[in-house]
Amino acid sequence: MTTSGPHTVSQALTWATAALDDRVDAEYLLMHLLQCSRTHLITHATTALSEEQWQSFGNLVQRRQAGEPVAYITGSRGFWSLELSVTPDVLIPRPDTELLVETVLELADNSLRRTVVDLGTGSGAIALAIAAERPAWRVIATDASEAALNVARRNARQSGLDRVEFFHGNWCAALPSDLVPDIIVSNPPYIAPDDPHLLQGDLRFEPMSALKAEDNGLGDIRQITEQAKALLPATGTLLFEHGYQQAAAVREILAAAGFVQVRSLYDLGGHERVTLGVKP
């Protein structure tokens, strides 16, 4: 990192892009530092950074070079129509998961009141995105991590979605005993404990409890399926996000538990990413 002379916004971006080999990451870090939009970076390209800003930007870039995810550095990540706070206590919301939200929303419109449960909510991304689109629905979210729930509750407040209900506990066991949900949705841990990807990239910094599951990554999906089978009424729907090579196994789990109309949906990358079934 050079320290000579003043550095403009454009020069800072050029340096960071080369250092990170990633223009997008460089822009996000500088937008975070300056608390501005991408448009501002373009229209103020010749504006000089202060020495303090330049040193702070260098520190942010160094953190990213060490592998720390941009979302944890900036403390936020966009998902659906929301800007969510994220911390190392929760997984970073990813675009693939928006398919799960889209699929839930297609099950019924806002004229029909539905009760939806998001198991293992993390940052609250799924539950809050659904609540934002379906104000007449009752939306409930659970998580075994109190720290994660604190992040989700903060995101609910920031998004004006305080009506979303949060419960602490493991999967369906966290829910009120008299609850009868119409839809249960989950993006549970689904990576096998010995998967080498857990030691690579952003995953190294994310909470392992939210990533890995026994039984070759299918353990939590099996557990949730059995619990949901007992909880859902007839015509109730269970939906999972899962790994891109797990669709056939998840369909088999749902069918073996008695769910019907079992099918998988493809994400934008052409992978079967979401599987759902209906209780007969």
Secondary structure as UniProt FT lines:
FT   STRAND          7..8
FT   HELIX           9..20
FT   HELIX           23..34
FT   HELIX           38..43
FT   TURN            44..46
FT   STRAND          48..49
FT   HELIX           51..65
FT   TURN            66..67
FT   HELIX           70..74
FT   STRAND          76..79
FT   TURN            80..81
FT   STRAND          82..85
FT   TURN            88..89
FT   HELIX           95..97
FT   HELIX           98..105
FT   TURN            106..107
FT   TURN            110..111
FT   STRAND          115..119
FT   TURN            122..124
FT   HELIX           125..133
FT   TURN            135..136
FT   STRAND          138..143
FT   HELIX           146..158
FT   TURN            159..160
FT   TURN            162..163
FT   STRAND          165..168
FT   HELIX           171..174
FT   TURN            177..178
FT   STRAND          183..186
FT   TURN            193..194
FT   HELIX           196..199
FT   HELIX           201..205
FT   HELIX           208..210
FT   TURN            214..218
FT   HELIX           219..231
FT   TURN            234..235
FT   STRAND          237..241
FT   TURN            244..245
FT   HELIX           247..256
FT   TURN            257..258
FT   STRAND          260..266
FT   TURN            268..269
FT   STRAND          272..278
//
